[in-house]
Amino acid sequence: MKAMGFTKFGSPEVLEPMELATPQAGEGEVRVRVKAAGVQPVDCAIRTGFRPQGVPVSLPHVTGGEFAGIVDQTGSGVTAFAPGDEVLGFRMQYTYAEYVVVPQEQLVRKPTAMPWEAAGGLSGAGQTALTALEELAGELGVRWIRSRRSAQRLAELVELYSLGQLRIHIRRAFPLSQAAEAHREMETGHGRGKIVLTLED
């Protein structure tokens, strides 16, 4: 499968096309053919050598933590999803790729009207923002918030989107092959909205 990753830490230029084995869904897991993957500041930090607590980073490495796509394989014991289902979800790394495998508990269904770019970029920023609102309610000041990601929290955001109460602004979408350019754009610190990578059929 196609992926964008790096074999050494450094500037956006270390991101390069990779050909990796296509992962297989194990028990309780779902394989998703990725249509869009969000770019987050932590992806850029990991690319430069940052190692978040609890996130194994070894080289070569494929970064990314949020995605949307179409289920194409399910492992034994999966009851919530079937091949052909449109979904969005999260995982700790490895989403800048044609396929991702995740536990079924890390996916929710994508609303038909939600564009792929919006779905691919919702999980990280959306769940972090929701966590921040919960954590900082009634408090003043700013502090680092580590998102408590869950399918339930993601489903709440999808419901808000479906009701027209949440809008997802996409700053720019790049093809997967231009991941380095997407990282350069993210690192400017300017602009608002999500940056996403898109994968062609």
N, C-alpha and C positions, 0 to 999 in steps of 0.2 A: 504494500500500500504506500501511497505518497504521504509524506509528512514534511514539516519544516522543523528543524532542530539545530543543535549545535554540538560540536565536539570539543570546544574549549570555551571558557568564559570570556566575555568581552563586549565590544560595541555591537550595534545591530548587525554589522557586517558578518558576524560569526554565524548568523542564522543561514542555513543552507538546506536545499532540498535533500531529502533522504528517502530511500526505498527500504521499508521495514516489513517484516512478516505481518500479515493481517491477523489480528488477535481473534481468538475464538471465545464465545460466551460459555462460561462454566455454569455450574449449578447456581441458580438464583440470579444469574447475570443476563444482561441484554447487550447485544452489539448494535450500535447505531452507525449508520452511514451519515457522516457529518455534512451538513449543508452550510452551517455558519458557526464560527467560534469567536467568542469575545476576546479582546485584548485588554489586559488589565495592567496597572502599574507593577504589580507583584511579578508578572511575567517578565517584564524588563529587568527588575531587580534580580530575579533568579538567573537570567541570562548573564548578568554581570558578576555572579558568584554568591549572591545572597542565598542563604539556606534557611527557610522558615522552619520553626520548630515543628517537628512531626512530619515534615515533608522530605522524603528521601530524594536527593538530587545526585545522580551519577552521570557520567559522560559515556557515550553520547546521550543527550537529553532532549526530549520534546516537551515544551512547556504548554501552558494554557489550562484553564480551570472551568470553563463554561462552554456550552455548545447547544446546538439544535440540529435535528436530523430525522432520519427515517429508520425505524427498527428494521433490521434485516435478518437477525438471528436471535433466538432465545435459548437459554440453557434450561436444563430440567428444573422443574419447580417454579418456573415463571408463570404466573397466572394473570398479572395485571396488564401485560402488553403482548402484542403479536406482530409478526412481520407486516410491514406496511403502515404501522402506527406512526404518526408524526409526533415527536416529543422534543422536550428541552430538558436539560439537566446540568449536573455538575460532577466534577471529580477532582482529585488532587493531581493535577498535571496531565500531560499527554493528550490534550484536545486539539492541537494544531496538526491534525491528521485526518485522513480519509475515513477512518473508523475508530471508534472508542468502545470499550467494554466497561459497563458499570453495573453495580447491583441495581435491581429493579427499584429499590427504595430511593434512588437518586434521580429519578425521572418523573416528569409529569407530562400530561398530554398538551400538545400545542394547539391553541385555538386556530381554527381554519383561517380566520381573518388576520392573524398575526403574521407579519412578514418574517421570513427566515432570519434576516439581519437582526431584527428586534428580539426574536426568540433566542438567537445565539448569544446576544449581549445582555440578557436580562438577569441571569442568575447571580453573577458576582456582585455587580454594583447594587442591584435591587435588594439582594439579601443582606448585604453589608449596610445599606441605608436603613432597612427595616430593623436590623439589629441595633444600629445606632439610635434610632428613635426609641426603641424599647429601653436601651441602656441609659440614655441621656435624658429621658423624660424628667423634667423638673430640675435638671442640673445645668450649671453654666460652665462654659469653657469647652475646649476641644481636647480629645485624647485619641490614641490609637485604638481602633475597634477591630477585633478579629471577628469576622462574620461567623455566626452559628448557623451554618447552612443545613437545610433539611428540605425534603420534598414537600412537607406541610407548609413551610414558609414560602417556598417557591410557588406552590399552588395558590396561596393567598395573593401573591403578586399577579399571577395569571388571571385570577378571578377579578382583581381590580382592573386589569387591562381589558378584560372582556366586558366589564360594566362601563367602560369609558372613563374610569376614574384614575387611570395611570397611563401616561404617554411615555414612550421610549424614543428619545431623540438620538438618531444615528448621526454622528459627526461625519464619519467616512467609512466606507467599506472597501477593502482591498482584497484582491485574489490571494489565496494561500501563498502563492509563489512570491508575493510582495510583502511577506511578513516583516522583513527588515525595515522596509519603508513605513509599515504600520507602527513598528516600535519607535522609529525616529519621530513620527508624528505624536505618539504618546509621550515621549520624553521631552517634547517642547513645553509641556505643562500648560499650553494655551488651548483655548477652545472648550466647548462644552459638548456633551453627548458622548456616546459610545463609539469606539473604534472596533470594527469587526473584520474577521477574515471570512471570505466566502470560498466555497469549493464547488467547482463545476461538476456537472454530471459526467 
